[in-house]
Amino acid sequence: MAVLAVLFSAVMLLSVVSVRTEKHSLYYIYTALSRPVDQSGIYQFTAMGLLDDRQIDYYNNIDQKKIPKQHWMKEKMQEDYWEKGTQSRKSKEQWFNVNVNILMDRMRHNNSDLHVLQWRHGCEIEIQGNEHRFSKGIDEYSYDGRNFLSFDDAESQWVAPVDAALPTKRKWDNVPILNQYTKGYLEKECVDWLNKFREYGDQELRDGYGEYLSEPPIAIIAAIIGVLILLVAIGVTVWILKKKNIIGNKDEKRSMPNGSANYGRGSSA
Ligand SMILES: *[C@@H]1O[C@H](CO)[C@@H](O)[C@H](O)[C@H]1NC(C)=O
């Protein structure tokens, strides 16, 4: 029985670790404040791209320029990528200015407090051997740090967790082509960019970027150690059980009634 269990565990562990899965992600985050804050380093509008959680580009409302944040981005992306990107970020800045005010009205908020509208969109892939697989697409808005509206990629529709988001959900769901575009962006365009950036980032990215669910040498060694520990544990358990049994029998023979514990040692009297 024990031998079978050990063999079974070993096979299970080895089959799990023999498939190496790599995860990679590309996200864009836009953050807009409802009004300027008079503090250095705090911008009313910022945007950035993140490849495997590392910043690859950046934009703010003062410099109004999309700039590279990795040297390989600067080297590999053509001038027109940055020009188009700058135009796109500028128009998003306008969009956010208008929409943060719309949301404040809807929430009955006024300018006495600072409010924040955020948009995050992007995709994640999983790589197993040569197989690249889209695993997740995110497109979501948050207001004052709380989820406001998010895109359900599988259902191709917007999900409104708060009442104030319902008008937006209805409006956007009413233009099916918009949702198809969003789905297409997340599953195809975003994944294409992610792969392109990973290729450009090349050596740097391969040397320790990304999240490894399991890596063969260490995982296999861990599995083997695990199996050995299991074997030893089973062996020790069997040994203890056997020993206990023998000692237990002896103890039973030797054991004496409580009262005789003091026998021969002379009690206080
Ligand atoms: C702004 O909102 C706050 C909190 O709801 C409220 O106390 C204040 O009176 C409002 N100010 C104006 C000018 O409406």
The ligand as an SDF file (V2000), in Angstrom:
LIG
                    3D

 14 14  0  0  0  0  0  0  0  0999 V2000
  -19.5750   69.6350   -1.4490 C   0  0  0  0  0  0  0  0  0  0  0  0
  -19.8350   68.3360   -0.9280 O   0  0  0  0  0  0  0  0  0  0  0  0
  -19.6620   68.2510    0.4570 C   0  0  0  0  0  0  0  0  0  0  0  0
  -19.7970   66.7740    0.8410 C   0  0  0  0  0  0  0  0  0  0  0  0
  -20.9070   66.1800    0.2120 O   0  0  0  0  0  0  0  0  0  0  0  0
  -20.6780   69.1600    1.1590 C   0  0  0  0  0  0  0  0  0  0  0  0
  -20.5140   69.0850    2.5490 O   0  0  0  0  0  0  0  0  0  0  0  0
  -20.4710   70.5930    0.6780 C   0  0  0  0  0  0  0  0  0  0  0  0
  -21.4700   71.4220    1.2120 O   0  0  0  0  0  0  0  0  0  0  0  0
  -20.4920   70.6710   -0.8250 C   0  0  0  0  0  0  0  0  0  0  0  0
  -20.0700   72.0040   -1.2530 N   0  0  0  0  0  0  0  0  0  0  0  0
  -20.7240   72.7070   -2.1500 C   0  0  0  0  0  0  0  0  0  0  0  0
  -20.1210   74.0190   -2.5140 C   0  0  0  0  0  0  0  0  0  0  0  0
  -21.7480   72.3140   -2.6910 O   0  0  0  0  0  0  0  0  0  0  0  0
  1  2  1  0
  1 10  1  0
  2  3  1  0
  3  4  1  0
  3  6  1  0
  4  5  1  0
  6  7  1  0
  6  8  1  0
  8  9  1  0
  8 10  1  0
 10 11  1  0
 11 12  1  0
 12 13  1  0
 12 14  2  0
M  END
$$$$
